[in-house]
Amino acid sequence: MQLQQTLLNLLVNAMDATENVPPARRAISISTATTNDGGVEVKIYDRGTGLPPSREHEVFQPFFTTKKRSLGLGLSICTSIVKLHGGTLSLQNNVREGENAVFRLPPPLD
């Protein structure tokens, strides 16, 4: 349930990021892959506004937000959930536009 919430929050963030992009250019894609060690990697790519360049380091801090109507807790909570499951969460701006959100989880325990 927690990982579903993480994925949902990252998708909502991607949709919010593309809100002011012309409809013909809006795009969000999701991919999954198995990592070399048997874990899983989930990528959410959007063609939105991207992260504010001078504030990229703050996005995982509680109460940091770039949205008009947000508490700024989503990414902080997502990070805690992914870490609780032994994984990592990262965000980075794409070269041209938008950003990638990537979370990786280790292989399941036997």
MOPAC internal coordinates of N, CA, C and O (Angstrom, degrees):
PM7 1SCF
backbone

  N    0.0000 0     0.00 0     0.00 0    0    0    0
  C    1.4366 1     0.00 0     0.00 0    1    0    0
  C    1.5417 1   110.70 1     0.00 0    2    1    0
  O    1.2310 1   120.52 1   139.25 1    3    2    1
  N    1.3209 1   116.62 1   -40.75 1    3    2    1
  C    1.4619 1   120.27 1  -179.40 1    5    3    2
  C    1.5249 1   111.52 1   -64.58 1    6    5    3
  O    1.2310 1   120.57 1   139.51 1    7    6    5
  N    1.3173 1   116.51 1   -40.49 1    7    6    5
  C    1.4641 1   119.47 1  -179.75 1    9    7    6
  C    1.5210 1   110.85 1   -70.05 1   10    9    7
  O    1.2310 1   120.03 1   147.64 1   11   10    9
  N    1.3274 1   117.55 1   -32.36 1   11   10    9
  C    1.4640 1   120.70 1   173.53 1   13   11   10
  C    1.5230 1   109.96 1   -61.91 1   14   13   11
  O    1.2310 1   120.55 1   136.59 1   15   14   13
  N    1.3226 1   116.55 1   -43.41 1   15   14   13
  C    1.4681 1   121.27 1   178.87 1   17   15   14
  C    1.5198 1   110.61 1   -62.69 1   18   17   15
  O    1.2310 1   120.31 1   140.62 1   19   18   17
  N    1.3145 1   117.02 1   -39.38 1   19   18   17
  C    1.4643 1   121.12 1   177.81 1   21   19   18
  C    1.5190 1   110.65 1   -61.79 1   22   21   19
  O    1.2310 1   120.46 1   130.30 1   23   22   21
  N    1.3272 1   116.72 1   -49.70 1   23   22   21
  C    1.4595 1   121.00 1   179.38 1   25   23   22
  C    1.5286 1   110.83 1   -60.77 1   26   25   23
  O    1.2310 1   120.23 1   136.18 1   27   26   25
  N    1.3154 1   117.17 1   -43.82 1   27   26   25
  C    1.4645 1   121.24 1   179.06 1   29   27   26
  C    1.5280 1   111.30 1   -61.29 1   30   29   27
  O    1.2310 1   120.00 1   135.78 1   31   30   29
  N    1.3258 1   117.60 1   -44.22 1   31   30   29
  C    1.4634 1   120.73 1   179.71 1   33   31   30
  C    1.5260 1   111.37 1   -62.94 1   34   33   31
  O    1.2310 1   120.22 1   137.84 1   35   34   33
  N    1.3245 1   117.18 1   -42.16 1   35   34   33
  C    1.4637 1   120.17 1   179.28 1   37   35   34
  C    1.5244 1   111.31 1   -65.92 1   38   37   35
  O    1.2310 1   120.01 1   144.68 1   39   38   37
  N    1.3290 1   117.58 1   -35.32 1   39   38   37
  C    1.4674 1   121.17 1   176.13 1   41   39   38
  C    1.5257 1   111.56 1   -67.73 1   42   41   39
  O    1.2310 1   120.50 1   136.93 1   43   42   41
  N    1.3215 1   116.65 1   -43.07 1   43   42   41
  C    1.4690 1   120.21 1   177.54 1   45   43   42
  C    1.5229 1   110.13 1   -61.85 1   46   45   43
  O    1.2310 1   120.37 1   138.77 1   47   46   45
  N    1.3282 1   116.90 1   -41.23 1   47   46   45
  C    1.4650 1   119.90 1   176.79 1   49   47   46
  C    1.5282 1   111.01 1   -60.49 1   50   49   47
  O    1.2310 1   120.33 1   137.96 1   51   50   49
  N    1.3324 1   116.97 1   -42.04 1   51   50   49
  C    1.4637 1   120.77 1   178.91 1   53   51   50
  C    1.5279 1   110.69 1   -64.15 1   54   53   51
  O    1.2310 1   120.36 1   138.07 1   55   54   53
  N    1.3280 1   116.93 1   -41.93 1   55   54   53
  C    1.4736 1   120.08 1   178.31 1   57   55   54
  C    1.5224 1   110.58 1   -64.14 1   58   57   55
  O    1.2310 1   120.50 1   137.65 1   59   58   57
  N    1.3154 1   116.65 1   -42.35 1   59   58   57
  C    1.4740 1   120.13 1   178.24 1   61   59   58
  C    1.5239 1   110.92 1   -62.52 1   62   61   59
  O    1.2310 1   120.34 1   142.50 1   63   62   61
  N    1.3299 1   116.96 1   -37.50 1   63   62   61
  C    1.4619 1   121.21 1  -178.41 1   65   63   62
  C    1.5252 1   112.37 1   -67.63 1   66   65   63
  O    1.2310 1   120.44 1   154.07 1   67   66   65
  N    1.3255 1   116.77 1   -25.93 1   67   66   65
  C    1.4682 1   119.89 1  -178.94 1   69   67   66
  C    1.5269 1   112.74 1   -95.74 1   70   69   67
  O    1.2310 1   120.34 1  -177.96 1   71   70   69
  N    1.3047 1   116.95 1     2.04 1   71   70   69
  C    1.4660 1   122.28 1  -176.15 1   73   71   70
  C    1.5304 1   113.49 1   -55.86 1   74   73   71
  O    1.2310 1   120.06 1   140.19 1   75   74   73
  N    1.3141 1   117.48 1   -39.81 1   75   74   73
  C    1.4651 1   121.18 1  -177.18 1   77   75   74
  C    1.5249 1   113.84 1   -98.33 1   78   77   75
  O    1.2310 1   120.52 1  -168.30 1   79   78   77
  N    1.3121 1   116.61 1    11.70 1   79   78   77
  C    1.4569 1   122.23 1   177.39 1   81   79   78
  C    1.5300 1   107.42 1   -91.43 1   82   81   79
  O    1.2310 1   119.30 1   -39.52 1   83   82   81
  N    1.3258 1   118.94 1   140.48 1   83   82   81
  C    1.4684 1   119.51 1   177.84 1   85   83   82
  C    1.5324 1   110.76 1   -53.66 1   86   85   83
  O    1.2310 1   120.10 1   -42.14 1   87   86   85
  N    1.3247 1   117.41 1   137.86 1   87   86   85
  C    1.4731 1   120.82 1  -175.39 1   89   87   86
  C    1.5226 1   114.49 1   -50.41 1   90   89   87
  O    1.2310 1   119.36 1   142.13 1   91   90   89
  N    1.3059 1   118.82 1   -37.87 1   91   90   89
  C    1.4670 1   121.04 1  -178.44 1   93   91   90
  C    1.5303 1   112.38 1   -65.98 1   94   93   91
  O    1.2310 1   120.01 1   158.96 1   95   94   93
  N    1.3283 1   117.58 1   -21.04 1   95   94   93
  C    1.4761 1   121.14 1  -178.35 1   97   95   94
  C    1.5245 1   112.90 1  -102.10 1   98   97   95
  O    1.2310 1   120.09 1   173.59 1   99   98   97
  N    1.3324 1   117.43 1    -6.41 1   99   98   97
  C    1.4629 1   120.08 1  -179.68 1  101   99   98
  C    1.5164 1   109.99 1   -68.22 1  102  101   99
  O    1.2310 1   121.14 1   -48.09 1  103  102  101
  N    1.3094 1   115.43 1   131.91 1  103  102  101
  C    1.4609 1   119.97 1   176.96 1  105  103  102
  C    1.5204 1   109.65 1  -156.29 1  106  105  103
  O    1.2310 1   121.44 1   -41.48 1  107  106  105
  N    1.3073 1   114.84 1   138.52 1  107  106  105
  C    1.4612 1   122.47 1   173.50 1  109  107  106
  C    1.5222 1   105.78 1  -135.52 1  110  109  107
  O    1.2310 1   120.56 1   -47.28 1  111  110  109
  N    1.3048 1   116.53 1   132.72 1  111  110  109
  C    1.4640 1   118.74 1   175.74 1  113  111  110
  C    1.5250 1   109.26 1  -131.24 1  114  113  111
  O    1.2310 1   121.73 1   -29.46 1  115  114  113
  N    1.3097 1   114.29 1   150.54 1  115  114  113
  C    1.4591 1   121.79 1   179.72 1  117  115  114
  C    1.5199 1   107.18 1  -126.12 1  118  117  115
  O    1.2310 1   120.96 1   -45.47 1  119  118  117
  N    1.3111 1   115.76 1   134.53 1  119  118  117
  C    1.4553 1   119.39 1   174.56 1  121  119  118
  C    1.5174 1   109.10 1  -134.48 1  122  121  119
  O    1.2310 1   121.60 1   -28.89 1  123  122  121
  N    1.3064 1   114.54 1   151.11 1  123  122  121
  C    1.4593 1   120.97 1   175.78 1  125  123  122
  C    1.5239 1   108.09 1  -128.43 1  126  125  123
  O    1.2310 1   121.52 1   -28.74 1  127  126  125
  N    1.3062 1   114.70 1   151.26 1  127  126  125
  C    1.4583 1   119.80 1   178.87 1  129  127  126
  C    1.5219 1   109.03 1  -153.43 1  130  129  127
  O    1.2310 1   121.40 1   -25.32 1  131  130  129
  N    1.2953 1   114.93 1   154.68 1  131  130  129
  C    1.4549 1   121.21 1   172.61 1  133  131  130
  C    1.5274 1   107.16 1   -88.73 1  134  133  131
  O    1.2310 1   120.59 1   -46.73 1  135  134  133
  N    1.3202 1   116.48 1   133.27 1  135  134  133
  C    1.4591 1   120.35 1   178.65 1  137  135  134
  C    1.5313 1   109.59 1   -81.61 1  138  137  135
  O    1.2310 1   120.66 1   -12.56 1  139  138  137
  N    1.3156 1   116.34 1   167.44 1  139  138  137
  C    1.4721 1   121.58 1  -178.64 1  141  139  138
  C    1.5223 1   113.08 1   -57.46 1  142  141  139
  O    1.2310 1   120.53 1   149.24 1  143  142  141
  N    1.3245 1   116.59 1   -30.76 1  143  142  141
  C    1.4678 1   119.53 1  -178.50 1  145  143  142
  C    1.5288 1   112.83 1   -91.40 1  146  145  143
  O    1.2310 1   120.03 1  -173.88 1  147  146  145
  N    1.3343 1   117.55 1     6.12 1  147  146  145
  C    1.4634 1   120.79 1   177.86 1  149  147  146
  C    1.5135 1   114.03 1    93.50 1  150  149  147
  O    1.2310 1   120.36 1  -175.09 1  151  150  149
  N    1.3299 1   116.92 1     4.91 1  151  150  149
  C    1.4565 1   121.23 1   175.74 1  153  151  150
  C    1.5232 1   110.25 1   -81.29 1  154  153  151
  O    1.2310 1   121.09 1    13.44 1  155  154  153
  N    1.3036 1   115.53 1  -166.56 1  155  154  153
  C    1.4568 1   120.30 1  -179.49 1  157  155  154
  C    1.5280 1   109.60 1  -131.59 1  158  157  155
  O    1.2310 1   121.38 1   -32.80 1  159  158  157
  N    1.3261 1   114.97 1   147.20 1  159  158  157
  C    1.4632 1   121.79 1   177.77 1  161  159  158
  C    1.5318 1   107.45 1  -127.84 1  162  161  159
  O    1.2310 1   120.87 1   -49.61 1  163  162  161
  N    1.3174 1   115.94 1   130.39 1  163  162  161
  C    1.4614 1   121.99 1   178.24 1  165  163  162
  C    1.5214 1   107.54 1  -119.91 1  166  165  163
  O    1.2310 1   120.60 1   -52.63 1  167  166  165
  N    1.3520 1   116.46 1   127.37 1  167  166  165
  C    1.4685 1   121.65 1   178.82 1  169  167  166
  C    1.5194 1   109.42 1  -119.25 1  170  169  167
  O    1.2310 1   121.38 1   -46.28 1  171  170  169
  N    1.3293 1   114.97 1   133.72 1  171  170  169
  C    1.4578 1   121.45 1   173.37 1  173  171  170
  C    1.5183 1   106.43 1  -118.94 1  174  173  171
  O    1.2310 1   120.95 1   -62.36 1  175  174  173
  N    1.3176 1   115.79 1   117.64 1  175  174  173
  C    1.4683 1   122.36 1  -177.35 1  177  175  174
  C    1.5177 1   108.10 1  -111.94 1  178  177  175
  O    1.2310 1   120.43 1   -46.53 1  179  178  177
  N    1.3267 1   116.79 1   133.47 1  179  178  177
  C    1.4641 1   118.82 1   174.37 1  181  179  178
  C    1.5195 1   110.13 1  -130.96 1  182  181  179
  O    1.2310 1   121.28 1   -19.83 1  183  182  181
  N    1.3206 1   115.16 1   160.17 1  183  182  181
  C    1.4645 1   121.90 1   177.46 1  185  183  182
  C    1.5241 1   109.71 1  -107.84 1  186  185  183
  O    1.2310 1   120.79 1  -138.89 1  187  186  185
  N    1.3078 1   116.10 1    41.11 1  187  186  185
  C    1.4526 1   122.09 1  -177.58 1  189  187  186
  C    1.5163 1   112.94 1   -90.72 1  190  189  187
  O    1.2310 1   121.80 1    29.30 1  191  190  189
  N    1.3180 1   114.15 1  -150.70 1  191  190  189
  C    1.4651 1   121.38 1  -174.01 1  193  191  190
  C    1.5261 1   113.76 1   -78.67 1  194  193  191
  O    1.2310 1   119.76 1   163.30 1  195  194  193
  N    1.3125 1   118.06 1   -16.70 1  195  194  193
  C    1.4591 1   120.54 1  -179.59 1  197  195  194
  C    1.5153 1   112.42 1    77.78 1  198  197  195
  O    1.2310 1   121.30 1    -0.48 1  199  198  197
  N    1.3102 1   115.11 1   179.52 1  199  198  197
  C    1.4655 1   121.68 1   179.51 1  201  199  198
  C    1.5219 1   109.95 1   -83.19 1  202  201  199
  O    1.2310 1   119.96 1   -33.10 1  203  202  201
  N    1.3333 1   117.69 1   146.90 1  203  202  201
  C    1.4581 1   118.88 1   174.93 1  205  203  202
  C    1.5306 1   109.47 1   -64.42 1  206  205  203
  O    1.2310 1   119.40 1   -61.26 1  207  206  205
  N    1.3339 1   118.75 1   118.74 1  207  206  205
  C    1.4665 1   121.59 1  -172.49 1  209  207  206
  C    1.5210 1   115.01 1   -54.03 1  210  209  207
  O    1.2310 1   119.99 1   141.65 1  211  210  209
  N    1.2952 1   117.62 1   -38.35 1  211  210  209
  C    1.4624 1   119.30 1  -176.35 1  213  211  210
  C    1.5289 1   112.21 1   -82.96 1  214  213  211
  O    1.2310 1   119.83 1   175.80 1  215  214  213
  N    1.3397 1   117.92 1    -4.20 1  215  214  213
  C    1.4653 1   120.17 1  -174.69 1  217  215  214
  C    1.5291 1   112.73 1  -127.43 1  218  217  215
  O    1.2310 1   120.42 1  -163.82 1  219  218  217
  N    1.3258 1   116.81 1    16.18 1  219  218  217
  C    1.4597 1   120.48 1  -177.61 1  221  219  218
  C    1.5223 1   113.02 1   -55.53 1  222  221  219
  O    1.2310 1   120.26 1   144.84 1  223  222  221
  N    1.3160 1   117.12 1   -35.16 1  223  222  221
  C    1.4576 1   121.26 1  -177.40 1  225  223  222
  C    1.5333 1   113.06 1   -70.74 1  226  225  223
  O    1.2310 1   120.08 1   166.09 1  227  226  225
  N    1.3358 1   117.44 1   -13.91 1  227  226  225
  C    1.4685 1   121.00 1  -176.12 1  229  227  226
  C    1.5239 1   114.42 1   -94.18 1  230  229  227
  O    1.2310 1   119.37 1   168.71 1  231  230  229
  N    1.3265 1   118.80 1   -11.29 1  231  230  229
  C    1.4614 1   120.74 1  -168.33 1  233  231  230
  C    1.5300 1   114.26 1   -61.61 1  234  233  231
  O    1.2310 1   119.40 1   156.26 1  235  234  233
  N    1.3146 1   118.76 1   -23.74 1  235  234  233
  C    1.4599 1   120.56 1   179.96 1  237  235  234
  C    1.5234 1   112.92 1   -93.79 1  238  237  235
  O    1.2310 1   120.16 1   178.69 1  239  238  237
  N    1.3289 1   117.30 1    -1.31 1  239  238  237
  C    1.4602 1   121.41 1   179.78 1  241  239  238
  C    1.5280 1   110.32 1   -76.71 1  242  241  239
  O    1.2310 1   119.93 1   -42.07 1  243  242  241
  N    1.3384 1   117.74 1   137.93 1  243  242  241
  C    1.4608 1   119.84 1   177.07 1  245  243  242
  C    1.5351 1   110.97 1   -57.53 1  246  245  243
  O    1.2310 1   120.74 1   -41.02 1  247  246  245
  N    1.3023 1   116.20 1   138.98 1  247  246  245
  C    1.4709 1   126.30 1   176.91 1  249  247  246
  C    1.5232 1   114.49 1    73.98 1  250  249  247
  O    1.2310 1   119.50 1  -174.15 1  251  250  249
  N    1.3360 1   118.55 1     5.85 1  251  250  249
  C    1.4602 1   119.91 1   172.78 1  253  251  250
  C    1.5200 1   107.63 1   -85.72 1  254  253  251
  O    1.2310 1   120.31 1   -49.00 1  255  254  253
  N    1.3214 1   117.01 1   131.00 1  255  254  253
  C    1.4555 1   120.89 1   177.54 1  257  255  254
  C    1.5232 1   110.58 1  -149.57 1  258  257  255
  O    1.2310 1   121.22 1   -27.61 1  259  258  257
  N    1.3073 1   115.27 1   152.39 1  259  258  257
  C    1.4602 1   121.57 1   172.90 1  261  259  258
  C    1.5283 1   109.81 1  -111.51 1  262  261  259
  O    1.2310 1   120.58 1  -176.91 1  263  262  261
  N    1.3331 1   116.49 1     3.09 1  263  262  261
  C    1.4632 1   122.06 1  -177.68 1  265  263  262
  C    1.5220 1   110.82 1   -95.95 1  266  265  263
  O    1.2310 1   121.16 1   -26.09 1  267  266  265
  N    1.3287 1   115.38 1   153.91 1  267  266  265
  C    1.4642 1   119.90 1   178.33 1  269  267  266
  C    1.5252 1   111.89 1   -71.71 1  270  269  267
  O    1.2310 1   120.54 1   142.87 1  271  270  269
  N    1.3360 1   116.57 1   -37.13 1  271  270  269
  C    1.4620 1   121.00 1  -178.10 1  273  271  270
  C    1.5230 1   109.94 1  -121.54 1  274  273  271
  O    1.2310 1   120.84 1   -97.70 1  275  274  273
  N    1.3072 1   116.01 1    82.30 1  275  274  273
  C    1.4599 1   120.37 1  -179.68 1  277  275  274
  C    1.5201 1   109.56 1  -158.02 1  278  277  275
  O    1.2310 1   121.23 1   -34.30 1  279  278  277
  N    1.3154 1   115.26 1   145.70 1  279  278  277
  C    1.4648 1   119.70 1   175.61 1  281  279  278
  C    1.5184 1   111.86 1   -82.16 1  282  281  279
  O    1.2310 1   120.11 1   161.41 1  283  282  281
  N    1.3297 1   117.40 1   -18.59 1  283  282  281
  C    1.4539 1   120.17 1  -178.81 1  285  283  282
  C    1.5111 1   113.30 1    78.98 1  286  285  283
  O    1.2310 1   120.58 1  -150.73 1  287  286  285
  N    1.3215 1   116.49 1    29.27 1  287  286  285
  C    1.4656 1   119.85 1  -179.52 1  289  287  286
  C    1.5228 1   113.52 1  -108.77 1  290  289  287
  O    1.2310 1   119.62 1   165.21 1  291  290  289
  N    1.3140 1   118.34 1   -14.79 1  291  290  289
  C    1.4608 1   122.22 1  -173.38 1  293  291  290
  C    1.5124 1   114.42 1   -55.91 1  294  293  291
  O    1.2310 1   119.91 1   125.24 1  295  294  293
  N    1.3298 1   117.77 1   -54.76 1  295  294  293
  C    1.4653 1   120.23 1  -177.30 1  297  295  294
  C    1.5211 1   112.17 1   -68.68 1  298  297  295
  O    1.2310 1   120.58 1   147.16 1  299  298  297
  N    1.3112 1   116.50 1   -32.84 1  299  298  297
  C    1.4648 1   120.20 1   177.08 1  301  299  298
  C    1.5282 1   109.92 1   -64.71 1  302  301  299
  O    1.2310 1   120.48 1   136.15 1  303  302  301
  N    1.3211 1   116.69 1   -43.85 1  303  302  301
  C    1.4610 1   121.08 1   178.51 1  305  303  302
  C    1.5303 1   110.54 1   -67.02 1  306  305  303
  O    1.2310 1   120.53 1   136.78 1  307  306  305
  N    1.3294 1   116.60 1   -43.22 1  307  306  305
  C    1.4780 1   120.34 1   178.01 1  309  307  306
  C    1.5203 1   110.85 1   -57.77 1  310  309  307
  O    1.2310 1   120.30 1   136.03 1  311  310  309
  N    1.3127 1   117.03 1   -43.97 1  311  310  309
  C    1.4614 1   121.15 1   179.37 1  313  311  310
  C    1.5272 1   110.47 1   -60.71 1  314  313  311
  O    1.2310 1   120.55 1   135.87 1  315  314  313
  N    1.3218 1   116.56 1   -44.13 1  315  314  313
  C    1.4712 1   120.60 1   179.43 1  317  315  314
  C    1.5268 1   111.14 1   -62.06 1  318  317  315
  O    1.2310 1   120.30 1   137.91 1  319  318  317
  N    1.3286 1   117.03 1   -42.09 1  319  318  317
  C    1.4654 1   121.02 1  -179.87 1  321  319  318
  C    1.5205 1   110.59 1   -64.23 1  322  321  319
  O    1.2310 1   120.51 1   131.93 1  323  322  321
  N    1.3194 1   116.63 1   -48.07 1  323  322  321
  C    1.4651 1   120.14 1  -178.13 1  325  323  322
  C    1.5285 1   110.14 1   -63.16 1  326  325  323
  O    1.2310 1   120.02 1   137.78 1  327  326  325
  N    1.3224 1   117.56 1   -42.22 1  327  326  325
  C    1.4717 1   120.71 1   177.61 1  329  327  326
  C    1.5215 1   111.33 1   -62.94 1  330  329  327
  O    1.2310 1   120.38 1   141.27 1  331  330  329
  N    1.3323 1   116.88 1   -38.73 1  331  330  329
  C    1.4576 1   121.77 1   178.31 1  333  331  330
  C    1.5274 1   110.90 1   -58.38 1  334  333  331
  O    1.2310 1   120.55 1   148.14 1  335  334  333
  N    1.3237 1   116.54 1   -31.86 1  335  334  333
  C    1.4560 1   122.22 1   178.75 1  337  335  334
  C    1.5327 1   112.32 1   -93.10 1  338  337  335
  O    1.2310 1   120.43 1  -168.22 1  339  338  337
  N    1.3378 1   116.78 1    11.78 1  339  338  337
  C    1.4555 1   121.45 1   175.75 1  341  339  338
  C    1.5166 1   114.97 1    81.51 1  342  341  339
  O    1.2310 1   119.97 1  -164.64 1  343  342  341
  N    1.3308 1   117.66 1    15.36 1  343  342  341
  C    1.4560 1   121.05 1  -175.85 1  345  343  342
  C    1.5122 1   114.51 1  -110.52 1  346  345  343
  O    1.2310 1   121.79 1    10.31 1  347  346  345
  N    1.3215 1   114.18 1  -169.69 1  347  346  345
  C    1.4625 1   122.01 1   179.35 1  349  347  346
  C    1.5234 1   109.55 1  -133.38 1  350  349  347
  O    1.2310 1   121.04 1   -27.00 1  351  350  349
  N    1.3180 1   115.62 1   153.00 1  351  350  349
  C    1.4603 1   122.84 1   176.08 1  353  351  350
  C    1.5157 1   107.55 1  -130.72 1  354  353  351
  O    1.2310 1   120.55 1   -47.68 1  355  354  353
  N    1.3262 1   116.55 1   132.32 1  355  354  353
  C    1.4629 1   120.24 1   177.90 1  357  355  354
  C    1.5186 1   109.96 1  -138.67 1  358  357  355
  O    1.2310 1   121.09 1   -26.14 1  359  358  357
  N    1.3189 1   115.51 1   153.86 1  359  358  357
  C    1.4625 1   123.47 1   174.86 1  361  359  358
  C    1.5077 1   107.77 1  -128.70 1  362  361  359
  O    1.2310 1   120.74 1   -36.66 1  363  362  361
  N    1.3166 1   116.20 1   143.34 1  363  362  361
  C    1.4636 1   119.11 1   174.09 1  365  363  362
  C    1.5132 1   109.30 1  -153.04 1  366  365  363
  O    1.2310 1   121.43 1   -33.96 1  367  366  365
  N    1.3206 1   114.87 1   146.04 1  367  366  365
  C    1.4583 1   119.99 1   175.78 1  369  367  366
  C    1.5137 1   109.75 1   -69.55 1  370  369  367
  O    1.2310 1   120.84 1   -35.55 1  371  370  369
  N    1.3219 1   115.99 1   144.45 1  371  370  369
  C    1.4560 1   121.36 1   173.12 1  373  371  370
  C    1.5251 1   108.69 1   -79.36 1  374  373  371
  O    1.2310 1   120.62 1   -18.59 1  375  374  373
  N    1.2975 1   116.43 1   161.41 1  375  374  373
  C    1.4613 1   120.69 1  -177.42 1  377  375  374
  C    1.5268 1   110.76 1   -61.35 1  378  377  375
  O    1.2310 1   119.69 1   134.05 1  379  378  377
  N    1.3223 1   118.20 1   -45.95 1  379  378  377
  C    1.4659 1   120.71 1  -175.81 1  381  379  378
  C    1.5199 1   113.36 1   -91.65 1  382  381  379
  O    1.2310 1   120.67 1   129.06 1  383  382  381
  N    1.3264 1   116.33 1   -50.94 1  383  382  381
  C    1.4608 1   120.13 1  -176.66 1  385  383  382
  C    1.5143 1   109.16 1  -162.90 1  386  385  383
  O    1.2310 1   121.16 1   -22.75 1  387  386  385
  N    1.3056 1   115.39 1   157.25 1  387  386  385
  C    1.4523 1   120.19 1   175.77 1  389  387  386
  C    1.5140 1   113.86 1    75.98 1  390  389  387
  O    1.2310 1   121.75 1    14.15 1  391  390  389
  N    1.3250 1   114.26 1  -165.85 1  391  390  389
  C    1.4543 1   119.57 1  -178.31 1  393  391  390
  C    1.5184 1   110.87 1  -148.19 1  394  393  391
  O    1.2310 1   121.61 1   -13.81 1  395  394  393
  N    1.3201 1   114.52 1   166.19 1  395  394  393
  C    1.4598 1   123.22 1   173.66 1  397  395  394
  C    1.5169 1   108.31 1  -115.51 1  398  397  395
  O    1.2310 1   120.82 1   -46.88 1  399  398  397
  N    1.3057 1   116.03 1   133.12 1  399  398  397
  C    1.4555 1   121.87 1   168.29 1  401  399  398
  C    1.5200 1   105.27 1  -110.75 1  402  401  399
  O    1.2310 1   120.42 1   -50.28 1  403  402  401
  N    1.3203 1   116.81 1   129.72 1  403  402  401
  C    1.4613 1   121.13 1  -177.29 1  405  403  402
  C    1.5143 1   108.32 1  -132.51 1  406  405  403
  O    1.2310 1   121.41 1   -53.43 1  407  406  405
  N    1.3468 1   114.91 1   126.57 1  407  406  405
  C    1.4508 1   115.89 1   168.19 1  409  407  406
  C    1.5126 1   109.73 1  -124.66 1  410  409  407
  O    1.2310 1   122.52 1   -38.84 1  411  410  409
  N    1.3216 1   112.78 1   141.16 1  411  410  409
  C    1.4645 1   121.71 1  -177.80 1  413  411  410
  C    1.5252 1   108.91 1  -121.12 1  414  413  411
  O    1.2310 1   121.58 1   -41.97 1  415  414  413
  N    1.3155 1   114.58 1   138.03 1  415  414  413
  C    1.4581 1   120.73 1   178.21 1  417  415  414
  C    1.5243 1   109.23 1  -124.18 1  418  417  415
  O    1.2310 1   119.91 1   -36.61 1  419  418  417
  N    1.3253 1   117.77 1   143.39 1  419  418  417
  C    1.4568 1   120.16 1   179.87 1  421  419  418
  C    1.5264 1   110.85 1   -70.88 1  422  421  419
  O    1.2310 1   120.35 1   -11.71 1  423  422  421
  N    1.3216 1   116.94 1   168.29 1  423  422  421
  C    1.4675 1   119.26 1   177.22 1  425  423  422
  C    1.5195 1   110.28 1   -63.23 1  426  425  423
  O    1.2310 1   120.78 1   -26.99 1  427  426  425
  N    1.3253 1   116.11 1   153.01 1  427  426  425
  C    1.4731 1   118.60 1   178.77 1  429  427  426
  C    1.5228 1   110.74 1   -65.70 1  430  429  427
  O    1.2310 1   121.44 1   -28.31 1  431  430  429
  N    1.3088 1   114.86 1   151.69 1  431  430  429
  C    1.4675 1   120.37 1   176.45 1  433  431  430
  C    1.5184 1   108.88 1   -75.56 1  434  433  431
  O    1.2310 1   120.52 1   -32.34 1  435  434  433
  N    1.3073 1   116.62 1   147.66 1  435  434  433
  C    1.4739 1   120.86 1   179.04 1  437  435  434
  C    1.4979 1   111.21 1   -73.98 1  438  437  435
  O    1.2310 1   120.10 1   180.00 1  439  438  437

